[in-house]
Structure formats: C-alpha cells, structure tokens
C-alpha cells in the first residue's frame, strides 16, 4: 500500500493517459447506430418483457404505465391483489391492476 502513496502522481498520470487513449479511439456512436441500426435487446430479457407488457396493457400510451412483477410458483389470491392495489393507490390517484399468472413449472 505504501507504494501507491509513493507513486500517486505517476498513477494519476497513467489513468489520465489511459482515459485519453480510450476516449480518442472509441467509435463514433452516432455513426455506429446509423450504420447498424437501432440497438435492440434479444427477446427474453427482463427489459424486453417489460416493454411487451407495457405495449399490451397501455397501447395508446396515455399516462404512465406501472408494471409490478411478482415471481412465485403460486397464483396471486384475490386478497393479495387487493392488498397490492391498496399499496399502489398511494402512488397514483387512478389505477388499473391486471393480475397475470404464469407458472414456471
């Protein structure tokens, strides 16, 4: 550890040089997107699934979509759905909660 304190300025200079090299050798992202098209995640990723759910439940894109995902082997009961509605109502004046169950087994 003492050598880090002893050579702190050369270490800082090396970091600056490394960062400068990386910044100047990085590809132009605007050209890359124009050339290869929009970057898209593969199907099956959580972000992709959330986007699909948002399109399904909020097709006209009016307002904001709030999607809560609960992972369980058991279906949500009416009591649990009611509890989740009550908890999310604190965050929104008007809400619509649709419960979907997809068992993993």
DSSP file (Angstrom, degrees, kcal/mol; ACC not computed):
  #  RESIDUE AA STRUCTURE BP1 BP2  ACC     N-H-->O    O-->H-N    N-H-->O    O-->H-N    TCO  KAPPA ALPHA  PHI   PSI    X-CA   Y-CA   Z-CA
    1    1 A X    >>        0   0    0      0, 0.0     4,-1.3     0, 0.0     3,-0.8   0.000 360.0 360.0 360.0 -31.4    0.0    0.0    0.0
    2    2 A X  H 3>  +     0   0    0      1,-0.3     4,-2.4     2,-0.2     5,-0.2   0.833 360.0  60.8 -65.0 -29.8    2.9    2.4    0.7
    3    3 A X  H 3> S+     0   0    0      1,-0.2     4,-2.2     2,-0.2    -1,-0.3   0.815  98.9  57.3 -68.6 -27.2    4.0    2.2   -2.9
    4    4 A X  H <4 S+     0   0    0     -3,-0.8    -1,-0.2     2,-0.2    -2,-0.2   0.922 110.3  43.2 -66.0 -43.3    0.6    3.6   -4.0
    5    5 A X  H >< S+     0   0    0     -4,-1.3     3,-1.0     1,-0.2     4,-0.2   0.891 114.2  51.6 -67.4 -38.8    1.1    6.7   -1.8
    6    6 A X  H 3< S+     0   0    0     -4,-2.4     3,-0.2     1,-0.2    -2,-0.2   0.883 120.9  32.2 -65.7 -38.9    4.7    6.9   -3.0
    7    7 A X  T 3X S+     0   0    0     -4,-2.2     4,-2.0     1,-0.2    -1,-0.2  -0.085  79.2 126.5-110.3  33.8    3.8    6.8   -6.7
    8    8 A X  H <> S+     0   0    0     -3,-1.0     4,-2.4     1,-0.2     5,-0.2   0.890  73.1  48.7 -62.6 -41.0    0.4    8.6   -6.6
    9    9 A X  H  > S+     0   0    0     -3,-0.2     4,-2.6     2,-0.2    -1,-0.2   0.911 111.2  48.0 -71.1 -41.0    1.2   11.2   -9.2
   10   10 A X  H  > S+     0   0    0      2,-0.2     4,-2.4     1,-0.2    -1,-0.2   0.886 112.8  51.1 -62.9 -34.4    2.5    8.7  -11.8
   11   11 A X  H  X S+     0   0    0     -4,-2.0     4,-2.3     2,-0.2    -2,-0.2   0.932 110.8  47.1 -66.5 -44.9   -0.5    6.5  -11.2
   12   12 A X  H  X S+     0   0    0     -4,-2.4     4,-2.2     1,-0.2    -2,-0.2   0.918 112.9  49.8 -61.2 -43.2   -2.9    9.5  -11.7
   13   13 A X  H  X S+     0   0    0     -4,-2.6     4,-2.4     1,-0.2    -2,-0.2   0.896 109.3  51.5 -62.9 -40.3   -1.0   10.5  -14.9
   14   14 A X  H  X S+     0   0    0     -4,-2.4     4,-2.7     2,-0.2    -1,-0.2   0.911 109.3  50.4 -63.8 -41.6   -1.2    6.9  -16.1
   15   15 A X  H  X S+     0   0    0     -4,-2.3     4,-2.6     2,-0.2    -2,-0.2   0.905 110.4  49.8 -61.9 -41.6   -5.0    6.9  -15.6
   16   16 A X  H  X S+     0   0    0     -4,-2.2     4,-2.4     2,-0.2    -2,-0.2   0.918 112.0  47.7 -64.3 -42.6   -5.3   10.2  -17.4
   17   17 A X  H  X S+     0   0    0     -4,-2.4     4,-2.4     2,-0.2    -2,-0.2   0.927 112.3  49.3 -64.0 -44.6   -3.3    8.8  -20.4
   18   18 A X  H  X S+     0   0    0     -4,-2.7     4,-2.4     1,-0.2    -2,-0.2   0.927 112.3  48.0 -60.8 -45.2   -5.4    5.6  -20.4
   19   19 A X  H  X S+     0   0    0     -4,-2.6     4,-2.6     1,-0.2    -1,-0.2   0.905 111.0  50.8 -63.1 -41.6   -8.7    7.6  -20.4
   20   20 A X  H  X S+     0   0    0     -4,-2.4     4,-2.4     2,-0.2    -1,-0.2   0.921 110.8  48.6 -62.4 -43.7   -7.5    9.9  -23.2
   21   21 A X  H  X S+     0   0    0     -4,-2.4     4,-1.6     1,-0.2    -2,-0.2   0.923 113.1  47.5 -62.6 -44.3   -6.5    6.9  -25.3
   22   22 A X  H  X S+     0   0    0     -4,-2.4     4,-0.9     1,-0.2    -2,-0.2   0.896 112.2  49.7 -64.7 -39.9   -9.8    5.2  -24.8
   23   23 A X  H  < S+     0   0    0     -4,-2.6     3,-0.3     1,-0.2    -2,-0.2   0.912 114.7  43.3 -65.5 -42.6  -11.8    8.4  -25.5
   24   24 A X  H  < S+     0   0    0     -4,-2.4    -1,-0.2     1,-0.2    -2,-0.2   0.711 116.9  45.7 -80.4 -18.8  -10.0    9.1  -28.7
   25   25 A X  H  < S+     0   0    0     -4,-1.6    -1,-0.2    -5,-0.2    -2,-0.2   0.512  86.2 110.3 -99.0  -4.8  -10.1    5.5  -30.0
   26   26 A X  S  < S-     0   0    0     -4,-0.9     2,-0.0    -3,-0.3     3,-0.0  -0.414  76.2-107.7 -68.0 143.9  -13.7    4.9  -29.2
   27   27 A X        -     0   0    0      1,-0.1     2,-0.6    -2,-0.1    -1,-0.1  -0.359  35.7 -98.5 -70.7 153.8  -16.0    4.6  -32.2
   28   28 A X     >  -     0   0    0      1,-0.2     4,-2.2     2,-0.1     5,-0.1  -0.624  31.8-155.3 -72.6 114.9  -18.4    7.4  -33.0
   29   29 A X  H  > S+     0   0    0     -2,-0.6     4,-2.6     1,-0.2     5,-0.2   0.857  90.2  55.7 -65.5 -35.7  -21.7    6.1  -31.6
   30   30 A X  H  > S+     0   0    0      1,-0.2     4,-2.2     2,-0.2    -1,-0.2   0.927 111.4  44.1 -62.7 -43.9  -23.9    8.2  -33.9
   31   31 A X  H  > S+     0   0    0      2,-0.2     4,-2.4     1,-0.2    -2,-0.2   0.888 112.5  53.2 -66.3 -38.5  -22.2    6.7  -37.0
   32   32 A X  H  X S+     0   0    0     -4,-2.2     4,-2.8     2,-0.2     5,-0.3   0.915 111.2  44.5 -63.9 -44.1  -22.4    3.2  -35.4
   33   33 A X  H  X S+     0   0    0     -4,-2.6     4,-2.2     2,-0.2    -1,-0.2   0.903 113.6  50.8 -67.4 -40.8  -26.1    3.5  -34.8
   34   34 A X  H  < S+     0   0    0     -4,-2.2    -2,-0.2    -5,-0.2    -1,-0.2   0.895 116.1  42.4 -62.4 -39.1  -26.7    4.9  -38.3
   35   35 A X  H  < S+     0   0    0     -4,-2.4    -2,-0.2     1,-0.2    -1,-0.2   0.917 128.0  26.3 -74.5 -45.5  -24.7    2.1  -39.8
   36   36 A X  H  < S-     0   0    0     -4,-2.8    -2,-0.2     1,-0.3    -3,-0.2   0.531 105.0-126.5-101.1  -7.4  -26.0   -0.9  -37.8
   37   37 A X     <  -     0   0    0     -4,-2.2    -1,-0.3    -5,-0.3    -2,-0.1  -0.332  54.2 -17.8  90.3-176.3  -29.5    0.4  -36.9
   38   38 A X        -     0   0    0      1,-0.1     2,-0.4    -2,-0.1    -4,-0.0  -0.361  69.0-115.0 -67.7 140.7  -31.1    0.7  -33.5
   39   39 A X        -     0   0    0     -2,-0.1     2,-0.4     1,-0.0    -1,-0.1  -0.636  40.0-175.2 -76.6 129.1  -29.6   -1.3  -30.7
   40   40 A X        -     0   0    0     -2,-0.4     2,-0.2    -3,-0.0     3,-0.1  -0.989  22.4-128.3-132.4 134.5  -32.2   -3.9  -29.6
   41   41 A X        -     0   0    0     -2,-0.4     3,-0.1     1,-0.1     2,-0.0  -0.497  37.2-102.7 -74.1 148.0  -32.0   -6.4  -26.7
   42   42 A X    >   -     0   0    0     -2,-0.2     3,-1.2     1,-0.1     6,-0.2  -0.315  46.4 -89.1 -66.0 155.8  -32.7  -10.0  -27.5
   43   43 A X  T 3  S+     0   0    0      1,-0.2    -1,-0.1     5,-0.1     3,-0.1  -0.313 109.4  42.8 -62.3 148.0  -36.2  -11.4  -26.6
   44   44 A X  T 3  S+     0   0    0      1,-0.4    -1,-0.2    -3,-0.1     2,-0.1   0.197  78.6 123.1 101.1 -16.5  -36.5  -12.9  -23.2
   45   45 A X  S <> S-     0   0    0     -3,-1.2     4,-2.6     1,-0.1    -1,-0.4  -0.498  73.5-115.6 -75.1 149.8  -34.6  -10.2  -21.3
   46   46 A X  H  > S+     0   0    0      1,-0.2     4,-2.4     2,-0.2     5,-0.2   0.865 116.1  52.1 -55.3 -38.6  -36.5   -8.5  -18.4
   47   47 A X  H  > S+     0   0    0      2,-0.2     4,-2.0     1,-0.2    -1,-0.2   0.902 110.4  48.3 -65.1 -39.7  -36.4   -5.2  -20.2
   48   48 A X  H  > S+     0   0    0     -3,-0.3     4,-2.1    -6,-0.2    -2,-0.2   0.913 112.3  48.7 -65.9 -42.7  -37.8   -6.7  -23.4
   49   49 A X  H  X S+     0   0    0     -4,-2.6     4,-2.4     1,-0.2    -2,-0.2   0.892 110.3  51.5 -64.7 -39.1  -40.6   -8.5  -21.5
   50   50 A X  H  X S+     0   0    0     -4,-2.4     4,-2.4    -5,-0.2    -1,-0.2   0.895 108.9  50.9 -64.9 -39.3  -41.5   -5.2  -19.6
   51   51 A X  H  X S+     0   0    0     -4,-2.0     4,-2.3     2,-0.2    -1,-0.2   0.910 110.3  49.3 -63.8 -42.2  -41.7   -3.4  -22.9
   52   52 A X  H  X S+     0   0    0     -4,-2.1     4,-2.0     2,-0.2    -2,-0.2   0.915 111.9  48.7 -62.2 -43.3  -44.0   -6.1  -24.3
   53   53 A X  H  X S+     0   0    0     -4,-2.4     4,-2.5     1,-0.2     5,-0.2   0.897 110.4  51.3 -64.4 -40.1  -46.2   -5.9  -21.2
   54   54 A X  H  X S+     0   0    0     -4,-2.4     4,-2.0     1,-0.2    -1,-0.2   0.913 110.1  48.9 -64.2 -42.0  -46.4   -2.1  -21.4
   55   55 A X  H  < S+     0   0    0     -4,-2.3    -1,-0.2     1,-0.2    -2,-0.2   0.877 113.5  48.0 -63.5 -36.9  -47.5   -2.3  -25.1
   56   56 A X  H  < S+     0   0    0     -4,-2.0     3,-0.4     1,-0.2    -2,-0.2   0.905 121.5  32.7 -70.5 -42.2  -50.1   -4.9  -24.2
   57   57 A X  H  < S+     0   0    0     -4,-2.5    -2,-0.2     1,-0.2    -1,-0.2   0.571 130.8  31.4 -96.7 -10.1  -51.6   -3.0  -21.2
   58   58 A X    ><  +     0   0    0     -4,-2.0     3,-1.2    -5,-0.2    -1,-0.2  -0.422  67.4 155.0-141.1  62.2  -51.1    0.6  -22.3
   59   59 A X  T 3  S+     0   0    0     -3,-0.4    -1,-0.1     1,-0.3    -2,-0.1   0.812  75.3  49.6 -66.3 -30.5  -51.4    0.5  -26.1
   60   60 A X  T 3  S-     0   0    0      2,-0.1    -1,-0.3    -3,-0.1     3,-0.1   0.516 100.4-135.7 -87.2  -3.1  -52.4    4.1  -26.5
   61   61 A X    <   +     0   0    0     -3,-1.2     2,-0.5     1,-0.2    -2,-0.1   0.794  46.8 155.6  55.4  34.5  -49.5    5.3  -24.3
   62   62 A X        -     0   0    0      2,-0.1    -1,-0.2     0, 0.0    -2,-0.1  -0.808  59.1 -15.4 -90.7 129.1  -51.7    7.7  -22.4
   63   63 A X  S    S-     0   0    0     -2,-0.5     2,-0.4    -3,-0.1    -5,-0.0  -0.311 104.5 -47.5  75.6-163.8  -50.3    8.4  -18.9
   64   64 A X        -     0   0    0     -2,-0.0     2,-0.5     2,-0.0    -2,-0.1  -0.832  47.5-132.4-109.2 146.7  -47.7    6.3  -17.3
   65   65 A X        -     0   0    0     -2,-0.4     2,-0.6    -7,-0.1   -11,-0.1  -0.842  15.0-165.7 -98.6 131.0  -47.6    2.6  -17.1
   66   66 A X        -     0   0    0     -2,-0.5     2,-0.5   -12,-0.0    -2,-0.0  -0.967  10.3-178.8-115.4 115.2  -46.8    1.0  -13.7
   67   67 A X        -     0   0    0     -2,-0.6     2,-0.5    30,-0.1   -13,-0.0  -0.964   6.7-171.0-119.5 123.7  -46.0   -2.7  -14.0
   68   68 A X        -     0   0    0     -2,-0.5     2,-0.5     2,-0.0    -2,-0.0  -0.957   7.7-158.6-113.5 129.1  -45.2   -4.8  -11.0
   69   69 A X        -     0   0    0     -2,-0.5     2,-0.5     2,-0.0    -2,-0.0  -0.929   5.6-169.8-112.5 125.5  -43.9   -8.3  -11.5
   70   70 A X        -     0   0    0     -2,-0.5     2,-0.6     2,-0.1     6,-0.1  -0.964  10.7-150.6-115.6 125.3  -44.2  -10.9   -8.7
   71   71 A X        +     0   0    0     -2,-0.5     2,-0.3    32,-0.0    32,-0.1  -0.852  38.1 129.9-100.5 120.4  -42.3  -14.1   -9.1
   72   72 A X        -     0   0    0     -2,-0.6    32,-0.2    30,-0.2    30,-0.2  -0.983  60.1-128.2-161.7 156.4  -43.9  -17.1   -7.4
   73   73 A X  S    S+     0   0    0     -2,-0.3     2,-0.3    30,-0.1    32,-0.1   0.635  93.4  71.1 -81.3 -14.7  -45.0  -20.7   -8.1
   74   74 A X  S    S-     0   0    0     29,-0.1     2,-0.1     1,-0.0     3,-0.1  -0.777  89.0-109.3-107.3 148.6  -48.5  -19.9   -6.8
   75   75 A X        -     0   0    0     -2,-0.3     2,-0.2     1,-0.1    -2,-0.1  -0.421  40.7-101.0 -70.4 145.0  -51.2  -17.7   -8.3
   76   76 A X        -     0   0    0     -2,-0.1    -1,-0.1    -6,-0.1     2,-0.1  -0.490  39.3-134.5 -65.9 132.6  -51.9  -14.4   -6.6
   77   77 A X     >  -     0   0    0     -2,-0.2     4,-2.4     1,-0.1     5,-0.2  -0.412  21.3-108.9 -83.2 165.2  -55.0  -14.6   -4.5
   78   78 A X  H  > S+     0   0    0      1,-0.2     4,-2.4     2,-0.2     5,-0.2   0.869 120.9  55.1 -61.0 -35.9  -57.8  -12.0   -4.5
   79   79 A X  H  > S+     0   0    0      2,-0.2     4,-2.1     1,-0.2    -1,-0.2   0.919 109.1  45.9 -63.7 -44.5  -56.7  -10.9   -1.1
   80   80 A X  H  > S+     0   0    0      2,-0.2     4,-2.5     1,-0.2    -2,-0.2   0.892 111.7  51.7 -66.7 -39.9  -53.1  -10.3   -2.2
   81   81 A X  H  X S+     0   0    0     -4,-2.4     4,-2.4     2,-0.2    -2,-0.2   0.918 109.9  49.9 -61.6 -42.9  -54.3   -8.5   -5.4
   82   82 A X  H  X S+     0   0    0     -4,-2.4     4,-2.2     1,-0.2    -2,-0.2   0.904 110.3  50.5 -61.9 -41.6  -56.5   -6.2   -3.2
   83   83 A X  H  X S+     0   0    0     -4,-2.1     4,-2.2     1,-0.2    -2,-0.2   0.915 110.5  48.7 -63.1 -43.4  -53.5   -5.5   -0.9
   84   84 A X  H  X S+     0   0    0     -4,-2.5     4,-2.6     2,-0.2     5,-0.2   0.879 109.8  52.5 -65.8 -37.9  -51.3   -4.6   -3.9
   85   85 A X  H  X S+     0   0    0     -4,-2.4     4,-1.7     1,-0.2    -1,-0.2   0.930 109.9  48.8 -60.8 -44.5  -54.0   -2.3   -5.2
   86   86 A X  H  X S+     0   0    0     -4,-2.2     4,-0.7     1,-0.2    -2,-0.2   0.902 113.0  47.4 -63.2 -41.4  -54.2   -0.6   -1.9
   87   87 A X  H >< S+     0   0    0     -4,-2.2     3,-0.6     1,-0.2     4,-0.3   0.895 114.9  44.4 -68.1 -40.9  -50.4   -0.2   -1.7
   88   88 A X  H >X S+     0   0    0     -4,-2.6     3,-1.3     1,-0.2     4,-0.8   0.736  99.1  72.0 -77.8 -20.1  -50.0    1.2   -5.2
   89   89 A X  H 3< S+     0   0    0     -4,-1.7     3,-0.4     1,-0.3    -1,-0.2   0.804  86.5  66.2 -64.0 -27.2  -53.0    3.5   -4.8
   90   90 A X  T << S+     0   0    0     -4,-0.7    -1,-0.3    -3,-0.6    -2,-0.2   0.815 105.2  43.8 -61.0 -28.8  -50.9    5.6   -2.5
   91   91 A X  T <4 S+     0   0    0     -3,-1.3     2,-0.4    -4,-0.3    -1,-0.2   0.638 120.4  36.3 -91.6 -16.7  -48.7    6.4   -5.5
   92   92 A X     <  -     0   0    0     -4,-0.8    -1,-0.1    -3,-0.4     3,-0.1  -0.989  60.7-146.0-140.1 145.4  -51.5    7.0   -8.0
   93   93 A X  S    S+     0   0    0     -2,-0.4     2,-0.4     1,-0.2    -1,-0.1   0.926  95.6  27.9 -73.5 -45.9  -54.9    8.6   -7.9
   94   94 A X  S    S+     0   0    0      2,-0.0     2,-0.3     0, 0.0    -1,-0.2  -0.954  77.6 175.2-119.2 135.6  -56.4    6.3  -10.5
   95   95 A X        -     0   0    0     -2,-0.4     2,-0.4    -3,-0.1    -6,-0.0  -0.965  22.6-165.0-139.9 154.6  -55.1    2.8  -11.0
   96   96 A X        -     0   0    0     -2,-0.3     2,-0.5     2,-0.0    -2,-0.0  -0.949  14.0-171.8-137.6 118.5  -55.8   -0.3  -13.0
   97   97 A X        -     0   0    0     -2,-0.4     2,-0.5   -30,-0.0   -30,-0.1  -0.948   3.4-169.2-114.8 126.8  -54.1   -3.5  -11.9
   98   98 A X        -     0   0    0     -2,-0.5     2,-0.5     2,-0.0    -2,-0.0  -0.967  13.9-145.7-113.6 125.2  -54.3   -6.6  -14.0
   99   99 A X        -     0   0    0     -2,-0.5     2,-0.4   -23,-0.0    -2,-0.0  -0.772  18.1-178.0 -93.7 130.2  -53.0   -9.8  -12.4
  100  100 A X        -     0   0    0     -2,-0.5     2,-0.5     2,-0.0   -24,-0.1  -0.989   8.7-160.7-127.6 136.1  -51.4  -12.3  -14.6
  101  101 A X        +     0   0    0     -2,-0.4     2,-0.4   -26,-0.1   -26,-0.1  -0.970  14.1 170.7-120.4 127.5  -50.1  -15.7  -13.5
  102  102 A X        -     0   0    0     -2,-0.5   -30,-0.2   -30,-0.2     2,-0.1  -0.881  23.9-147.0-135.4 103.2  -47.6  -17.7  -15.4
  103  103 A X        -     0   0    0     -2,-0.4   -30,-0.1     1,-0.1   -29,-0.1  -0.434   7.1-142.6 -74.7 142.5  -46.3  -20.6  -13.6
  104  104 A X              0   0    0      1,-0.2    -1,-0.1   -32,-0.2   -31,-0.1   0.672 360.0 360.0 -76.7 -18.7  -42.7  -21.7  -14.2
  105  105 A X              0   0    0    -32,-0.1    -1,-0.2     0, 0.0    -2,-0.0   0.482 360.0 360.0 -87.7 360.0  -43.4  -25.4  -14.0
